[in-house]
Each structure stands twice: as C-alpha cells, then as structure tokens.
Amino acid sequence: MVRRHKEEEIAGILEFEGRGAEDPILLEWLADHRARNGGKIRVSQGGKGTRVMFSKAADMAFWQQRSDQVTKGRKSSAS
C-alpha cells in the first residue's frame, strides 16, 4: 500500500521577531484570520520569533501590512 502525502502550496513565510506563540497581538490576528478565512494557516516557532506560513499571497501581504503598522506605532510611541 502506498501512502500519499498531501502537499499544500506555500505562498510565503513571515517571521515575527520577539513574538512568542502566546503573544496577545499574534493570537488576535490568528483568531481574526480563522474567522475570515477558515483557518488555512500554519504557525511554528522560528529562530527569533514566531513563524507563520501562508498558502495565499494576499493573506501574507495582509499580515505584513498589519505587522508594519504595529511596528510603526511602537516606534512612534517610543520617541
């Protein structure tokens, strides 16, 4: 008997430095993503933070934009 592995297309991977799997912002983003898209996302621990793998390029772009907004907000409040 031959077992076949289902392979999913991966559009890209983002790693969020300094954020753990239990980070409140990351958990909020995951809940929102699952509510809108049905949960097609993979999360793992990366070298410097949490790594998120995306099957759709549009999802990856949306997460990158969110991350950039949070980073800009953090830098402006630190100044």
C-alpha positions in Angstrom: 0.0 0.0 0.0 1.3 3.4 -1.0 0.6 6.4 1.2 0.5 9.8 -0.4 1.3 13.0 1.4 -1.0 15.9 0.7 1.3 18.8 -0.1 0.0 22.3 0.2 1.3 25.3 -1.8 3.1 27.8 0.3 2.9 31.4 -0.8 5.4 32.6 1.7 6.6 32.7 5.3 6.8 35.6 7.7 8.7 35.5 11.0 7.7 37.9 13.7 10.8 38.6 15.8 10.3 38.9 19.5 6.8 37.4 19.5 6.0 34.1 21.1 3.2 31.7 20.3 1.3 33.2 23.2 1.7 36.9 22.2 -1.7 38.6 22.6 -1.4 40.5 19.3 -0.5 37.4 17.4 -3.3 35.4 19.0 -5.8 38.2 18.0 -4.5 38.1 14.4 -4.9 34.3 14.3 -8.4 34.4 15.6 -9.3 37.1 13.0 -7.7 35.1 10.2 -9.6 32.0 11.2 -12.9 33.8 11.4 -12.4 35.3 7.9 -10.6 32.5 6.0 -11.5 29.2 7.8 -8.1 28.6 9.4 -5.7 27.8 6.5 -2.5 28.9 8.3 0.4 27.2 9.9 2.3 28.6 12.9 5.6 27.4 14.3 8.5 28.6 16.5 11.2 30.2 14.4 14.8 31.2 15.3 14.0 34.7 16.5 10.2 34.6 17.0 7.0 33.0 15.7 7.0 31.8 12.1 3.7 31.9 10.1 3.3 30.1 6.8 0.7 31.2 4.3 -1.0 29.4 1.4 -2.2 32.6 -0.2 -0.1 35.6 -1.2 -2.9 38.0 -0.3 -3.0 36.7 3.3 0.7 37.1 3.6 0.6 40.7 2.3 -2.3 41.5 4.8 -0.3 40.1 7.7 2.9 42.0 6.6 0.9 45.2 6.5 -0.5 44.6 10.0 3.0 43.9 11.3 4.3 47.1 9.7 1.5 49.2 11.3 2.2 47.7 14.8 6.0 48.3 14.3 5.5 51.9 13.2 3.1 52.5 16.2 5.6 51.1 18.6 8.5 53.3 17.2 6.4 56.5 17.3 5.3 55.9 20.9 9.0 55.2 21.9 10.2 58.6 20.5 
